[in-house]
């Protein structure tokens, strides 16, 4: 049930990301024709601009990984997004990333710092499997100290058990 | 009925008392061991002067005693009379009201912002001649019934402080244990509508007189007091990563003592003040280290692939208690700093964490998950028996008064986080601090005087 909701949300956000991309390209007038990135236009962009554009698209695809209770296992639905982040970082070894790990509010705040680090490191491990160098990655665990949702319900907790990819 | 029981108890106490040199102690130990709190009354202090004090001393003292769960102070309305000196006490009426001990006092204005406070602690049943009182109802003259009498001169801003000192005297006289009411509490207040949302405060133990020590846009957590009460070690994320700092709160000087890669967390001062136990993940995963504060050298205490955190010293400083999930779930372990011998300490339930040891080393207060949620509990170390102290279900961060009598912890109320206080015997529970924002990470100071 929950999984279905998440998958739906993911598909939705992906299709929205695609829309946004299209719109941007159409709107800019000089950069494309409205059907994705034109090869000529892309070649005219500076490398830095291209990288920024790629990063923007990656962020739109998703930069938050949610976890099950008391788990640091990354659910399969995140494989593709994390692969994209990993390939991007591997192609740009000068690019750094900070992965923030978070937990819900239950239990010991100190132990939750440890759990949050496990989550951040689980994401780091996947990125490294795509060739990202350890020196590009910093993990920071905030435990339960920075909830995304301040509520005390199951729904709030699900929003708070997360790792965030911060460029 | 109650009265008869009490008289019987007193008689028993007296018999024992005469057979030992430590008269008062045996008597009070026996009363404390009974399954009832000691009935006391703190009569309203009589005020002689013009400028009425801003604080009600009797109320502060009564609240202090009540919070330990070892006393049941009478409400003003239930008091048979309002004496302000021992000489005014009508013993018969207080005996009928089933009050064992009575605090009476007065405040005399001496001049502008100058007051004299007198108080007496009265044993209603008397040291000698409880029987005589019963036969004749004759008033006993001062001395024999007065356990303690003191006079002090204070300024107008010192009423609360002095009231806590009176509570300390009364508590120690009646239990044989040093009072912990003149202590302080550090905690974090989070107000997300402020730019510097995370604020470290220090207040009286009961939450009065809060003073802000530090404010930051990023989290502050895990304050721990130095044994001299002058410094706090805590974790700050103000540089967007965890760092352990030591902050001299009265000089407002700060220094970073740990900013390694990964986690720098859960600092805990050793009882001798020379070292800091803390958690670092610089070597791969969270482990406990001891930092010698003079040399800053590190000694690794645990070394497993699991999470080890929340180091807490035994009162003698020889043993560290900590949380580890090396067995799959968080449980409390102990390790001898001399031998390295390590053992698991908690066996009840699937989640035990946040240990702190009582001053006598016999009990441990901890965070314990039962089938209704996360609770503050107390474990008898000899038997392993766990007693749940709280009725709330999202509890965390227990911190114990330096005499072991009370526990303050964070919990949730509605959408907010608040601080609650529970007596170590579980008989008293109450909200302590709540209101603005979320309150987290309470840390009780050591004795300060």
Interface residues (C-beta under 8 A of the other chain):
Chain A: X98 X105 X106 X107 X108 X109 X110 X111 X113 X114 X115 X117 X118 X138 X139 X140 X141 X142 X143 X145 X146 X150 X151 X152
Chain B: X192 X219 X221 X222 X237 X240 X241 X242 X261 X262 X263 X265 X266 X279 X281 X285 X286 X307 X309 X310 X323 X325 X330 X351 X353 X354 X367 X369 X374 X394 X396 X397 X412 X415 X438 X440 X441
